[in-house]
Amino acid sequence: MARSAFTLAAAVTAALPGAEVAGARALSAGGDGRFDSAVATLADGRELAIRVADADDTARELASEALALRALTSGARAILPFRAPEYIGETRLGDSRALVTELLDGFLVDAADIPAGRGAAVSMGRAIAAIHALPASVVRTAGLPARSADEVRAEIRQLVDRAASTGRVPARLTVRWREATDDDELWRFESAVTLGGVQATSFLFTDDATEGPQVTGVIGWHGLCLGDPAVDLAWLSTAPNAAADVQAAYTAASGRAPDAALGVRARLTAELEFARWLVHGDALRRPDIVDDAAALLDSLAAGLRDDDLAVIAERGDGVDSALAALDRVPEQPSTGVDTSMQTDAYNPEDLWLETAEAEPVGDPHATEDLTALADSGVLPRDDDRADRGARASEDADEASEDEAQRAARAALQRWTNSSSE
């Protein structure tokens, strides 16, 4: 591919008749290069993003993105506490599909750099909850995928069987995953509108002087569907410092019925990315991919302390190294039992399910515990000593929050100023 920014920008006029392009520059967020992309600056000052896909899989992704953005009506967008890119138009560049959208300003963040405390972590949790609160009609009216809990469960069962049939999945993992799919308690959830797999880099931030880094935009809507809300939380353990705060903020902001198994399914979703990679390599008859996936699965299995997904191996070295390697698996949409990957050319920083093993997101009690912690904070004041102790505790809490704010802003300065690629 490697088309120039000026070539791409010129195509904007086909998607937006009458547009006057005044400038162009490259658009990149350090991604995997699956698209040719650029920013076109119009004479009226607006900036638009154009992405072009040559391959069938990336063209399908752009088509899904276009459909999803058009499904976000003004009413749906008004519900969200952040912006989503506006659909501008589509065109062809040669034989390739091109999508033009509004460019959103903001900072992208790597999951490992998200600090704990108020600011980025809390804002991300609230943003995910807001997406899950969208009415189901947003998806159904647009004809986007909609899956019930039973359908999600059946798809996972099929994936596990396909992976096991390769003979490269350790037996304890096969048993672990099959026990999870057989556990009725894990699959009593209400489907929600989801992004089909949030990544840390789905969020765009700006800094607020009072609250710290805040989510002001969300990108990557091609997986929009009705399904398991756990898929949008599976990335959390890639954010070791912030995972608990994101989850707590999500729980506090969610108006949905409590789902004690949410974290367990999120962890299961992350583990199964290894299986998807294996199945992908097997389908393509690519021994290199199969061997890579098998090595990751072996490392994962070696680090597990218990076959029960409800038990979290928080410091298993094998788990940590395997999960750290999950960033080698390319991003893919959640599209039912189709486990094919989008591409074999990928960037280690582009996976939304990098390390969802060894963190509290998988703990079925985490939601309850964090909610309890969030609701506490005022000590009993039986006498003056208790009153002084309470004030000291509050001062310490404020100092801790201030420190979290400083950490958040320090992280913000490290993040790359990017856009809605």
N, C-alpha and C positions, 0 to 999 in steps of 0.2 A: 504494500500500500504506500505509505510515506508520501502522500500528496502534500503540497505546500499549503500553508495557512491561507494564502491569497486565493488559491484554487478553490479551497473549501468555502471561503467567505463569499466568493462570487456566486456560489450555488444558492446562497441565502435568498437571492432575489427571485429564484424560481419557486421557493417555498413561501415567500412573502412578497407577492407582486407589488411593485411600487417602492420597495425598500431601497434606500440609497446607502450603499456601504461606503464608509469613510476610512475604514482601517481594518486590519486583521492581525491577529497574533496567535501563537500556538496555545493550545489548551491541554494541560497535562497536570495530573495529580499523582504522578509517579506510578501510573497504572501498568497494566500488562500489555499495552499496545494492541489490543484487539480491535480498536477503532482508529480511524484517522479522525482527528478532532481539531477544532479551531474556535476562536472567538472572533465574531464579526462586530465591529463597532459601527453603528448607524449614524447618519448625519444628525439625527435628533438626540443623539447621546445614548440611546439604548445599546445594551450589549447582549448579543445572542450567542448561544453555543450551537455548533453544528457538529454532528457525529456521523461518520460514514462507515458502513459495514460491508465488507466484500464476501465474507463467508456466510453460509446459510444460517448457522447458529447465532451469529451476532446480528444478522438481519432480523431473525425472529425476536431477538431481545429488543431491538429498536422498535419493532412493531408492537411488542407488548408494552414497552414504555409509553409509546404514543397513545395506545388504548387506555392505559392506566391514567395518564395525565389528563386525558379528555374526560375520563370518568369522574375526576375531581371537579365537580361543579362549583360554582361560587358559594352555594350553600354548604357543601362539604368543606371547602377551604376555610369558610368562616368558623367552623368548629375547631380547626387546628390552631394551636398557639404558635405556629411557625409557618413559614412559607414553603410551598412546593413549586417547582418550576412550572411556568405556564407553557402549554403546548402552542407552538407558533405555526408549524407546518411540516410537510414532508415533501421530498422530491427524489429524483434519481440523479446520480452522478455517474454517468456511463451506465454500467450494468449493476451498480451498487445502490443500496437504499441509504437515504440520508434523512436524518431527523433534526429539526431546528427547534430549540426550546429557549426560554428565557434563561439568562445567566444569573445565578444567585451568588452574591458575594459572601465571603466568610472564610473561616479557618477550618481545615480538616485536622483530625487528631488520630494518631495511632493509639490503639487500645491500651497499650502498655504505658502510655504517657498520661492517661486520664487520672487525675489526682482524686483522692478521697475527699469527702466533705461536701459542703454546699457549693453551688456553682455548676460546673460541667456535669458531674455525676447525677445530681438531683434533676437538673434540666433534662438530661437524656432519659431518665426514668419517666418523667412526666410526658415527654414527647412520645415515647413508645405507648404509654397508656392512652394518650390522645388518639393515636392511630387506631388502636384496638377499640376505641369508643365510637369510631365512625359507624354509621348505620349500614347494615348489610346490603341495603338497596344500592349503595355505591358500587358494590361488586356485581350484584345480580343484574342490575339494569344494564350494565356494560357488557354482560356476557363473559365476565372474567371467571376463572376457576373457583369453584366452591366445593369444599369437602367437609363432610361431617366427621365426628370423632371416629366412627366406625370405618369410614373410608381412609382416614389418615392411618389408622391402625393396620388396615389391610395392606396399604402401600408399604408400610414399614416391614410387615411380615414378608412380603414378596421380596423386598430388598435383602433382608437377612437370608432368605432361602437362596437367592441368586448368588450372594457373596459366599455363602457356605458351600455351594456347589462347585466353586473353584478349587476347593481343597486347600486354600491358603489362609483361612481364618482359624486362629487358635480355638480349640474346642471350648475353652472357658468363656471366650467372648460369644461364641454361638449360643452357648447355654444361657449366658447372661442376657443377651438380647431377646432370645425366645421367651425366657421367663418374664421379661419386661412386657413383651407384647401379649403374653397370656394373663397378665395381672389386670383384671377388670378395673381395679381402683385407679390405675394410671390413666384410664381413657374415658373418664367421666367428666369431660369438659365441654364447654359451650364454644362453638366455633366463633372466631372473631375476624374482623378485617385486619389483615397483617400485610407487611411488606414482603412476606415470603422468605425472610431471612435478612434481618438487619445486620449491617456491619458497623464498626465504629466509624468508618469513613462515610457512612450514610448521613452523618450529621455535620452541619455547618454552624460555626460558632462566631459570635461577636462578644466583646467584653462589656459587661455592665459594671458601672462604677460601684454599685451597691451589692449586687448579687454575684458578681464574678462572671466567668464565661457562661453564656446562655445559648441554647440551641435556637437559631433564628431561621434555619432552613433544613430541609431533609431532601436528599436526592436518592436516586436509585429505586424508582417505583416500578420497574419492569416485572417484579414478582408479586404485585398486588393481587390478593386473593382472599378468600374466606377459608380459614383453616385453623390450625392449632397455634394459639398465641405463643407457645413455647419456642417456636422457631425464631421469633424475634428477640429472644433472650439467650439463645444458645451461645452467643459470642461473649457473654459477660466474663467468663473466666480468663479471657484474654486481657482483661483489665484488672489485674490482681489487687490494685489499691482501691479501686472504685466499685467493684462488683456489688458489695453489700449495700452501698449507698444508692446505686442505680436501682437495685431490686427493691429496696425499701421505699424509694420515691415512686417507683412504678406501682407498688402495692397500695401506697397511700393515695395515689391519684386515680387508681382504677375504680370504676364503679361497677365492675363485674363481680359475680359471685366468687367467693374464695375458692381457690384451686390449689389444694395442698400438694398436688403432684406436678405442678407447673415446673418447678426446678428440676425434678427428676427427668421429665420429658425433654427439657432443654439440654440436659447432659446427654441423654440418649441421642438426641439429634446431632450433637457434636461428635459423639463417638462414631456415628454411622457415616460421617463424611469420609472416614477411612474406607468403609465398605463401599461407598459410592465410587471412590477412586479406584478401588480394586476391580469392581464390576466394569467400570469404564475401560480400564486397561485390558481386561479379559475380552470385552466385546470387540476392541480394536486389534486384538492379538498383538499387543505390545508388551513383550516380556519385561522391558525396563520399567514400565508403569506398574505392572503386576508385582515385580520384585520390590519396588519402592513402597507400594501400599502394604505388601506383606510384612516388610520390615517395620513399618509404622504400627501395624496391628500386633506384631510380636512384642514391640516395646510397650505398647498400651497394656497388653495382657500381663506382661511381666510386672507392671507396676500396680496392678489391682490387688487390693487386700481382701476383697470379698466379692462374690458374684452377685450380691444384692445391689442394685443401682441406688438404693436408698442410703447406702453407706458410702461416704466420701473419703477417698484415699487422698487426703490433703497434701501429704508430703512424699508421695511415692515417686522416687527418682525416675522409674521407668515411665510412669504416667506423665511426669513433667516433660521428659525429653520427647516422648511421642507427641504430646500435645503441642509442644513448641514447634515440632515439625509439621503440624497440620497446615501451617502457612504455605506449604509447598503445594497444597491441593488447590486448584483454581476455583474461582467463584462459579457458582451455577445456580440457576433458579430452582425452586421447589416445584417440580412439575409432575407430581404423582410418581408412578413407577418408572418413568423414564429417567434412568440414572446416568445418562450420558453427560459428560462434562462439556462445558462450553468450548474449551480450547486446551491444547497441550502446552501453549506458550503462556507462562504466567509469571507473576511477580509475587515474591514472598509476602508482600505487605497488603495483598488484595483479598485475603480470605476473611469471610465473615464468621467462620467457625473455627478459629485458630486453636484455642486451647480450652475448650469448655469441659475439662475433666476435673481438675484438681481444686476447683474453687467452690465457695459456698452456694453458687447458683444451683448446684445439684442437690442440695440438702432439702428434703421435703419439709423440714421444720423451719427453714430459713425465713420464709415469709412471716410466719407467726412470731418468731423471735424478734425479727427486725421491727415488725409493727409494734410489738410490746416496748422495745427500746425507744422507738420514735415517740410513743405516747407517754413515756416516763420523763423525768428530768426535774421535778420539783420535790425536794426532800420534805419530810414532815417537820413542822415547826412547833415543837412542844414547849420550847423555852428559848431564852435568848441564845444559848449555845447552839441549839438546833438552827435558829434563824441565821446566826453567823456562819454556820456550816453550809447552809443552803446558799447564802450569798457567795461564799467562797467557791462552792461548786459551780454556780452560775458564771462567776468570773472566769473560772477555769474553762468552762464550756465556750465562753465568748473568745477567750484566748486561743482555744483550739480551733474555733471557727475562723478566727482571723488568720491563723497559721495556714489553715486549709485554703483560704482565699489567696494568700500569698503564693502557695504552691500551685494553685490553679492558674494564677496569672503568669507564673514562671513557665508553666507548661504551655500556656497559650503563646508565649513568645517563641517557643520552639516549634510550634506547629506551622505548617506551610500555608501561606495565603493562597487559597485555591478557589474553586468555583464548582459549578454544577455538572462536572464531567461524569 
